[in-house]
């Protein structure tokens, strides 16, 4: 138990993700608290803290024609997950938690900052281990996320504007990665493809909505998982190219 506490407390939480997780995710924790490892079905609960410095998006053509230019879109969330594991080969999961978005954009010399209220993000997905050779694992993950919230505040050149704006997000994400087992660690790397759409509606300075979509569809993710193989794992991950973000997760197998 002391070793497990040591791993959790001293794991590097500064690692830099929507998190993909290691390709060997379904098989990392081999033993749970209550369900014997001989059973073909078990479940896990997890917590994820997520922060994005930029979702790397762009305005669609209609917004560009009106001289709107995106600076960045920040995001932050805290999620809980329920994971159904089948034969330590397949994970089916649902994720729900608090989330907020903060786009910053310009129109000519005007700088706008729109921040959503903290509301609920819903996500569903699946992970599959394709094969394991020696200490290497190849796997894939697919997930779908939706989020919608009212505006918390909107500023024009740092001055608040009265508004009842709405902001929403929809995202598909598919990832394939490779992990290696090194004692209690499983470093991993992979490529991720995503299709993200953000809609900003009821803006006081526009009769129509502003639409954001992906600037780059393909990106890279890398991270490391730490587990003794029983009960608990801790995972840190960084996302690059099509998203600049960080995530830290704690998983418990029952």
C-alpha positions in Angstrom: 0.0 0.0 0.0 2.8 2.4 0.8 4.3 1.9 -2.7 0.9 2.7 -4.2 0.6 5.9 -2.2 4.2 6.9 -3.2 3.4 6.4 -6.9 0.3 8.5 -6.7 1.9 11.4 -4.8 5.1 11.7 -6.7 3.9 10.9 -10.2 4.8 14.0 -12.3 1.5 15.8 -12.5 3.0 18.5 -14.7 2.7 16.2 -17.7 0.8 17.5 -20.5 -5.1 16.4 -23.3 -9.3 15.4 -24.3 -7.3 12.5 -22.9 -6.8 9.4 -25.1 -5.0 7.2 -22.6 -2.5 4.4 -23.1 -3.2 1.8 -25.8 -2.9 -0.9 -23.1 -5.5 0.9 -20.9 -7.9 -2.1 -20.7 -5.2 -4.4 -19.4 -3.1 -2.1 -17.1 -4.9 -3.0 -13.8 -4.9 -6.8 -13.7 -6.4 -7.2 -10.3 -9.4 -5.4 -8.7 -10.8 -5.0 -5.1 -13.8 -7.3 -5.4 -14.1 -8.9 -8.8 -11.7 -11.8 -9.3 -9.3 -11.5 -12.3 -10.8 -14.8 -13.6 -14.1 -13.0 -14.4 -14.4 -11.9 -18.1 -16.2 -8.6 -17.1 -15.1 -6.0 -14.5 -15.5 -2.3 -14.0 -13.4 0.8 -13.2 -14.1 4.3 -11.9 -11.8 7.1 -12.8 -11.3 10.9 -12.3 -9.6 13.1 -14.9 -8.4 16.7 -14.6 -8.0 18.4 -18.0 -6.8 21.8 -19.2 -6.2 23.1 -22.7 -4.2 26.2 -23.5 -5.5 26.1 -27.1 -7.8 23.8 -29.0 -6.2 24.9 -32.3 -9.3 25.9 -34.2 -10.3 28.5 -36.9 -13.4 30.4 -38.1 -15.3 29.2 -41.0 -15.3 31.2 -44.3 -18.4 33.2 -43.5 -16.9 34.6 -40.3 -13.6 35.3 -42.1 -15.5 37.4 -44.6 -16.6 39.6 -41.7 -12.9 40.0 -40.6 -13.2 37.7 -37.6 -9.8 36.1 -36.6 -9.4 33.6 -33.8 -6.6 34.0 -31.3 -7.1 30.8 -29.3 -9.8 28.7 -27.5 -9.0 27.7 -24.0 -10.8 24.8 -22.2 -10.9 23.3 -18.7 -12.7 20.3 -17.2 -13.0 17.8 -14.4 -14.6 14.4 -15.3 -15.7 11.2 -13.7 -15.8 8.0 -15.8 -17.5 4.6 -15.5 -15.7 1.9 -17.5 -17.0 -1.5 -18.3 -14.0 -3.8 -19.1 -14.4 -7.1 -21.2 -11.7 -9.7 -20.9 -9.0 -7.0 -20.4 -9.2 -6.4 -24.1 -12.1 -3.9 -24.6 -13.2 -0.9 -22.6 -16.7 0.7 -23.0 -16.9 3.9 -21.1 -19.1 6.9 -20.4 -17.7 10.2 -19.0 -19.5 13.2 -17.5 -18.2 16.3 -15.7 -17.8 20.0 -15.5 -16.4 21.9 -18.5 -16.0 25.4 -19.8 -14.7 27.1 -23.0 -13.1 30.5 -23.5 -12.6 31.7 -27.1 -10.6 34.8 -27.8 -11.1 36.5 -31.2 -10.7 39.7 -33.1 -12.7 41.7 -35.6 -10.5 44.5 -37.0 -9.1 46.3 -33.9 -11.7 44.9 -31.5 -10.7 42.0 -29.1 -13.6 39.8 -27.8 -13.3 37.3 -25.0 -16.3 35.0 -24.5 -16.3 32.6 -21.5 -18.9 30.0 -21.0 -20.5 29.2 -17.7 -19.3 25.9 -16.2 -21.7 23.2 -17.4 -21.8 19.5 -18.1 -19.9 17.7 -20.9 -21.1 14.3 -21.9 -18.8 11.7 -23.6 -19.1 8.1 -24.7 -16.3 5.9 -26.1 -14.6 2.6 -26.6 -11.0 1.3 -26.4 -9.7 -1.9 -27.9 -6.3 -3.7 -27.6 -5.5 -5.0 -31.0 -2.5 -7.2 -30.0 0.3 -7.5 -27.5 3.8 -8.6 -28.5 6.5 -9.0 -25.8 6.2 -5.7 -23.8 4.5 -3.7 -26.6 0.7 -3.1 -27.0 -1.1 -1.6 -30.0 -4.6 -0.2 -29.4 -7.2 2.3 -30.5 -9.7 4.6 -28.9 -12.9 6.3 -30.4 -15.0 8.8 -28.5 -17.8 11.4 -29.0 -18.4 14.5 -26.8 -21.1 17.1 -26.6 -21.3 20.3 -24.5 -23.6 23.3 -24.3 -23.7 26.3 -22.0 -24.7 29.9 -21.6 -22.2 32.7 -21.5 -20.5 33.6 -18.2 -19.2 36.9 -19.6 -18.3 38.6 -22.8 -15.8 41.5 -23.0 -15.0 43.9 -25.8 -11.5 45.3 -25.4 -11.7 44.3 -21.7 -15.0 46.0 -21.1 -18.0 43.8 -20.2 -20.9 43.5 -22.6 -24.5 42.6 -21.6 -25.4 39.4 -23.4 -27.3 36.1 -23.4 -24.9 34.3 -25.7 -24.8 30.5 -26.0 -21.8 28.3 -26.8 -21.7 24.6 -27.8 -19.2 21.9 -28.7 -19.4 18.6 -30.6 -16.4 16.4 -31.2 -15.5 13.0 -32.7 -12.1 11.6 -31.9 -10.2 8.5 -33.2 -6.8 7.5 -31.9 -4.3 4.7 -32.5 -1.2 4.3 -30.3 1.7 2.1 -29.1 2.7 1.5 -25.5 5.6 -0.3 -23.9 5.7 -1.9 -20.4 8.8 -0.9 -18.4 8.4 -2.3 -14.8 5.5 -0.2 -13.3 5.5 2.3 -16.1 3.9 2.2 -19.5 5.1 5.1 -21.7 3.1 5.5 -24.9 2.8 7.5 -28.1 0.2 7.7 -30.8 -1.7 9.7 -33.5 -5.1 11.2 -33.1 -7.7 12.4 -35.6 -10.5 14.7 -34.5 -13.4 16.6 -35.9 -14.4 19.5 -33.6 -17.2 22.1 -34.0 -17.9 25.0 -31.8 -20.9 27.3 -32.2 -21.3 30.8 -30.7 -24.9 32.0 -30.9 -26.9 35.1 -29.9 -23.8 37.4 -29.9 -25.0 41.0 -29.3 -22.9 42.3 -32.2 -24.0 39.7 -34.8 -27.4 38.6 -36.1 -26.0 35.2 -37.0 -23.8 32.7 -35.2 -20.1 32.3 -35.4 -18.7 28.8 -36.2 -15.3 27.4 -35.3 -13.9 24.1 -36.7 -10.6 22.3 -36.7 -7.5 23.9 -38.0 -5.6 20.7 -38.1 -7.4 17.3 -37.9 -4.4 15.1 -37.1 -2.3 15.4 -34.0 0.1 13.6 -31.7 -0.4 12.4 -28.1 2.1 11.0 -25.7 2.1 10.1 -22.0 2.9 7.6 -19.3 0.8 5.3 -17.0 2.0 4.1 -13.7 0.5 1.0 -11.9 1.7 -1.9 -9.8 -1.0 -4.0 -11.7 -3.4 -4.0 -8.7 -6.3 -1.7 -7.9 -5.0 1.7 -9.1 -3.3 3.4 -12.0 -2.3 7.0 -12.6 -1.9 8.5 -16.1 -0.5 11.7 -17.4 -0.7 12.8 -21.1 0.2 15.6 -23.4 -1.6 16.5 -26.7 0.3 18.4 -29.5 -0.3 19.8 -33.0 -4.1 19.7 -33.2 -4.6 20.5 -29.5 -2.3 21.8 -26.8 -3.6 20.4 -23.6 -2.8 18.4 -20.5 -4.6 15.7 -18.5 -4.0 13.7 -15.3 -6.2 10.6 -14.5 -6.6 8.3 -11.5 -8.3 4.9 -12.2 -9.6 2.4 -9.7 -10.5 -1.2 -10.6 -13.2 -3.0 -8.6 
